[in-house]
Amino acid sequence: MELSVISPVYGAPTLLRELVRQIEETVRELTAEYEIILVEDHSPDNSREIITEICKENKRVKGVFLSRNFGQQYALNAGFDVSTGDYVVTLDCDLQNPPAQIKDLYEKIQEGYDIVMASRQNRPDNFFMTQGSHLFNKLMGYLTDTKQDESLAEFAIYRRKVIDAMALMGDYRRYYPLMNQWVGFKTAKVMVNHDERTDGKESSYSMRKRIDLAVTTAVSFSTKSLRLIVYFGLIITFIAILFALFLVVKTLVTGIDVSGWVTLFVSMWFIAGIMIMVIGIVAVYIGNIFDEVKHRPSYIIDEKLNF
């Protein structure tokens, strides 16, 4: 197989037929050997029924139905594992990244690159979505010591060797924008349009989900949070020493004893807050270790069609 196109499906049933039509219209110009893999992530609508109908009508389309909602990154993982193409394209199902621009990514990767990412221009998202994305990428970049480009998303093309390399990573937690940085290889970007959703729905990625993903991914991919605790502890210790010296000097100069209950009360609450935060961060790391050592699969497939 020359080209595999993978699209995780969640919350866009009215767009699926148009998605397949636009993908086929583009990839037919590139190769006769292609497959379209729709990974249905247990969407709470009739997406499964629509994909089943499409698969009956078009044997080029393959359906993968997950047993429950695992999340976009794990739906991509399932798509990668069942794909067979020498080149693998990933894109969302909401048509905000026009499938016609698969051609641009494909032509760019023919120049000798291993990964070509789509850089979204003129994003039509509202203020809160834009700022949420900006905050998410800043937080992710800081906590993982990586450079996060907020114009990039899941629209990309990979050579098979990159897919194989990411498959070797045994991480239970998956976040492909970081994983494809870690495996390396020669990477390029292509400017693409970012259209509005035509079904009138908003993205299912809320601000809370973005922050949860940033924290979980940062803990899974980096120990920087633990290092920050050490630095924070040193700063608190240094401030405490300075405050103690200040109280000693004040007592010696003025001759007035400092009331002990005030400093004791403030210090206890302050230290308690720090300890709870430290324990919480360590607990998140322990939780991730617990998830890893169980060796559970990242996803479970309920059914596959046209394989």
C-alpha positions as CSV (number, residue, x, y, z in Angstrom):
1,M,0.0,0.0,0.0
2,E,1.4,3.4,-1.0
3,L,-0.7,5.7,1.1
4,S,-2.8,5.4,4.3
5,V,-5.0,8.2,5.5
6,I,-6.1,7.9,9.1
7,S,-8.9,10.0,10.7
8,P,-10.1,9.6,14.3
9,V,-13.8,10.1,14.4
10,Y,-15.7,11.7,17.2
11,G,-18.7,14.0,17.2
12,A,-18.9,14.8,13.4
13,P,-21.3,12.2,11.9
14,T,-22.7,14.6,9.3
15,L,-19.3,15.3,7.9
16,L,-18.1,11.7,7.3
17,R,-19.3,11.2,3.8
18,E,-17.9,14.5,2.6
19,L,-14.6,13.7,4.4
20,V,-14.2,10.5,2.5
21,R,-15.3,12.1,-0.8
22,Q,-12.7,14.9,-0.4
23,I,-9.9,12.5,0.6
24,E,-10.5,10.2,-2.3
25,E,-10.7,13.1,-4.7
26,T,-7.2,14.1,-3.7
27,V,-5.4,10.8,-3.1
28,R,-6.6,9.3,-6.4
29,E,-4.3,11.9,-8.1
30,L,-1.4,10.7,-6.1
31,T,-1.6,6.9,-6.2
32,A,-3.9,4.1,-7.0
33,E,-2.8,2.2,-3.9
34,Y,-4.4,3.9,-0.9
35,E,-6.6,3.2,2.1
36,I,-8.8,5.4,4.2
37,I,-9.0,4.3,7.9
38,L,-11.8,5.8,10.0
39,V,-11.2,5.1,13.7
40,E,-14.5,5.6,15.5
41,D,-13.6,6.5,19.1
42,H,-17.0,5.5,20.6
43,S,-18.7,8.7,19.6
44,P,-22.1,9.3,21.3
45,D,-24.0,9.6,18.0
46,N,-24.6,7.5,14.9
47,S,-21.0,7.7,13.5
48,R,-20.6,3.9,13.8
49,E,-23.7,3.3,11.6
50,I,-22.5,5.8,9.0
51,I,-19.0,4.4,8.8
52,T,-20.5,0.9,8.5
53,E,-22.6,2.0,5.5
54,I,-19.6,3.8,3.9
55,C,-17.4,0.6,4.3
56,K,-20.1,-1.5,2.6
57,E,-20.2,1.0,-0.3
58,N,-16.5,1.6,-0.6
59,K,-13.9,-1.2,0.1
60,R,-11.1,1.4,0.1
61,V,-12.5,2.7,3.4
62,K,-11.7,0.7,6.5
63,G,-13.6,1.1,9.8
64,V,-12.0,0.6,13.2
65,F,-14.4,0.7,16.2
66,L,-13.0,1.1,19.6
67,S,-14.7,-0.5,22.6
68,R,-15.0,2.8,24.5
69,N,-13.8,6.4,24.2
70,F,-10.0,6.2,24.6
71,G,-9.2,9.7,23.3
72,Q,-7.8,11.1,20.1
73,Q,-4.2,10.1,20.6
74,Y,-5.1,6.5,21.3
75,A,-7.5,6.4,18.2
76,L,-4.5,7.6,16.2
77,N,-2.4,4.8,17.8
78,A,-5.0,2.3,16.7
79,G,-4.9,3.7,13.2
80,F,-1.1,3.6,13.0
81,D,-1.1,-0.1,14.1
82,V,-3.5,-1.3,11.5
83,S,-2.2,0.9,8.6
84,T,-0.1,-0.6,5.9
85,G,0.9,2.4,3.7
86,D,4.5,3.5,3.0
87,Y,3.2,7.0,3.8
88,V,0.7,7.7,6.5
89,V,-1.4,10.8,6.7
90,T,-3.3,11.8,9.8
91,L,-6.1,14.5,9.9
92,D,-9.1,15.3,12.0
93,C,-12.6,14.4,10.8
94,D,-14.1,17.9,11.1
95,L,-12.8,19.2,7.7
96,Q,-11.2,22.2,9.2
97,N,-8.0,21.0,7.5
98,P,-9.1,20.5,3.8
99,P,-8.1,17.0,2.6
100,A,-7.2,18.6,-0.7
101,Q,-4.0,19.8,1.0
102,I,-2.9,16.2,1.5
103,K,-1.3,16.7,-1.9
104,D,0.9,19.5,-0.6
105,L,2.1,17.3,2.3
106,Y,2.7,14.4,-0.1
107,E,4.7,16.5,-2.5
108,K,6.8,18.0,0.3
109,I,7.8,14.6,1.8
110,Q,9.0,13.5,-1.7
111,E,11.8,16.0,-1.3
112,G,13.4,13.7,1.2
113,Y,11.7,14.5,4.5
114,D,10.5,11.9,6.9
115,I,7.8,14.0,8.6
116,V,5.9,16.9,7.1
117,M,3.6,18.8,9.5
118,A,0.8,21.1,8.4
119,S,1.1,24.6,9.8
120,R,-2.4,26.1,10.2
121,Q,-2.9,29.7,8.9
122,N,-5.8,32.1,9.4
123,R,-7.4,30.0,12.2
124,P,-11.1,30.9,12.6
125,D,-11.3,29.9,16.2
126,N,-12.9,32.2,18.8
127,F,-10.8,34.2,21.3
128,F,-11.2,31.6,24.1
129,M,-10.2,28.7,21.8
130,T,-7.2,30.6,20.5
131,Q,-6.0,31.6,24.0
132,G,-6.7,28.2,25.4
133,S,-4.5,26.7,22.6
134,H,-1.8,29.3,23.3
135,L,-1.8,28.5,27.0
136,F,-1.8,24.8,26.4
137,N,1.2,24.9,24.1
138,K,3.1,27.3,26.4
139,L,2.5,25.0,29.4
140,M,3.3,21.9,27.4
141,G,6.5,23.4,26.1
142,Y,7.7,24.7,29.5
143,L,7.0,21.4,31.4
144,T,8.6,19.2,28.7
145,D,11.5,21.4,27.7
146,T,10.4,21.2,24.1
147,K,9.4,23.8,21.5
148,Q,5.6,23.6,20.8
149,D,4.3,25.3,17.7
150,E,0.6,26.1,18.3
151,S,0.0,26.3,14.5
152,L,0.6,22.5,14.3
153,A,-2.0,19.9,14.9
154,E,-2.7,16.3,13.9
155,F,-2.6,17.1,10.1
156,A,0.7,15.5,9.0
157,I,2.3,12.9,6.8
158,Y,4.9,10.3,8.0
159,R,7.1,7.8,6.3
160,R,6.6,4.2,7.5
161,K,9.9,4.2,9.3
162,V,8.7,7.0,11.6
163,I,5.5,5.1,12.4
164,D,7.6,2.0,13.2
165,A,9.9,4.1,15.4
166,M,7.0,5.6,17.4
167,A,5.6,2.1,17.8
168,L,8.8,1.0,19.5
169,M,8.1,3.6,22.3
170,G,6.4,1.5,25.0
171,D,4.7,4.5,26.7
172,Y,1.2,3.9,27.9
173,R,0.5,7.7,27.7
174,R,0.5,8.8,24.0
175,Y,1.0,12.3,22.7
176,Y,2.2,12.2,19.1
177,P,3.3,15.9,18.7
178,L,5.9,15.1,21.4
179,M,6.7,11.5,20.3
180,N,7.5,12.6,16.7
181,Q,10.0,15.1,18.2
182,W,11.6,12.5,20.4
183,V,12.2,10.0,17.6
184,G,13.8,12.7,15.5
185,F,14.1,12.3,11.7
186,K,14.1,15.0,9.1
187,T,11.0,17.3,9.5
188,A,9.4,20.1,7.5
189,K,6.3,22.2,7.6
190,V,3.8,23.2,5.0
191,M,1.4,26.1,5.3
192,V,-2.2,25.0,5.1
193,N,-5.6,26.7,5.5
194,H,-7.7,26.2,8.6
195,D,-11.4,26.4,7.8
196,E,-14.5,26.8,10.0
197,R,-16.5,23.7,10.8
198,T,-19.5,23.4,8.5
199,D,-21.6,21.4,10.9
200,G,-21.9,24.3,13.4
201,K,-20.4,22.3,16.2
202,E,-17.5,23.3,18.5
203,S,-14.4,21.3,19.2
204,S,-14.8,18.7,22.0
205,Y,-11.5,19.8,23.4
206,S,-12.5,22.0,26.3
207,M,-10.1,24.1,28.3
208,R,-10.3,21.6,31.2
209,K,-9.4,18.8,28.8
210,R,-6.5,20.7,27.4
211,I,-5.0,21.4,30.8
212,D,-5.5,17.8,31.9
213,L,-3.8,16.6,28.8
214,A,-0.9,19.1,29.3
215,V,-0.3,18.0,32.9
216,T,-0.6,14.3,32.2
217,T,1.6,14.4,29.1
218,A,4.2,16.6,30.9
219,V,4.4,14.2,33.7
220,S,4.7,11.2,31.3
221,F,7.4,12.7,29.1
222,S,9.5,14.7,31.5
223,T,10.8,14.9,35.1
224,K,10.9,18.7,35.0
225,S,8.0,19.0,37.5
226,L,10.1,17.1,40.1
227,R,13.0,19.4,39.4
228,L,10.8,22.4,39.9
229,I,9.8,21.1,43.3
230,V,13.5,21.0,44.3
231,Y,14.1,24.6,43.1
232,F,10.9,25.8,44.8
233,G,12.0,24.2,48.0
234,L,15.4,25.9,47.8
235,I,13.7,29.2,47.2
236,I,11.4,28.8,50.2
237,T,14.3,27.8,52.4
238,F,16.2,30.9,51.3
239,I,13.3,33.1,52.0
240,A,12.8,31.5,55.4
241,I,16.4,32.1,56.3
242,L,16.2,35.8,55.2
243,F,13.0,36.3,57.3
244,A,14.6,34.7,60.3
245,L,17.6,37.0,60.0
246,F,15.2,40.0,59.7
247,L,13.4,39.1,62.9
248,V,16.7,38.6,64.8
249,V,18.0,42.0,63.6
250,K,14.7,43.7,64.3
251,T,14.6,42.3,67.9
252,L,18.2,43.4,68.5
253,V,17.7,46.9,67.1
254,T,14.2,47.7,68.6
255,G,14.4,45.5,71.7
256,I,10.8,44.5,71.0
257,D,10.0,40.8,70.9
258,V,8.2,39.5,67.8
259,S,4.8,37.9,68.5
260,G,5.3,34.2,68.0
261,W,1.8,33.1,67.3
262,V,1.5,35.2,64.1
263,T,4.6,33.9,62.5
264,L,3.9,30.3,63.6
265,F,0.3,30.4,62.2
266,V,1.4,31.8,58.8
267,S,4.4,29.5,58.6
268,M,2.3,26.4,59.3
269,W,-0.3,27.2,56.7
270,F,2.3,28.1,54.1
271,I,4.4,25.0,54.7
272,A,1.2,22.8,54.7
273,G,0.2,24.2,51.3
274,I,3.7,23.5,49.9
275,M,3.7,20.0,51.2
276,I,0.2,19.2,49.8
277,M,1.4,20.5,46.4
278,V,4.6,18.5,46.5
279,I,2.7,15.3,47.5
280,G,0.2,15.9,44.7
281,I,2.9,16.2,42.0
282,V,4.7,13.1,43.3
283,A,1.3,11.3,43.4
284,V,0.7,12.1,39.8
285,Y,4.1,10.5,38.9
286,I,3.3,7.5,41.0
287,G,0.0,7.2,39.3
288,N,1.7,7.2,35.9
289,I,4.1,4.5,37.0
290,F,1.2,2.5,38.2
291,D,-0.5,2.8,34.8
292,E,2.8,1.8,33.0
293,V,3.6,-1.3,35.1
294,K,0.1,-2.7,34.6
295,H,1.0,-3.1,30.8
296,R,-2.6,-2.5,29.8
297,P,-3.2,-1.9,26.0
298,S,-3.6,1.7,25.0
299,Y,-6.8,0.9,23.2
300,I,-9.2,-2.0,22.6
301,I,-10.7,-2.7,19.2
302,D,-14.3,-3.8,19.2
303,E,-14.7,-4.4,15.4
304,K,-12.8,-3.9,12.2
305,L,-14.4,-3.6,8.7
306,N,-12.8,-4.2,5.3
307,F,-9.5,-5.6,6.6
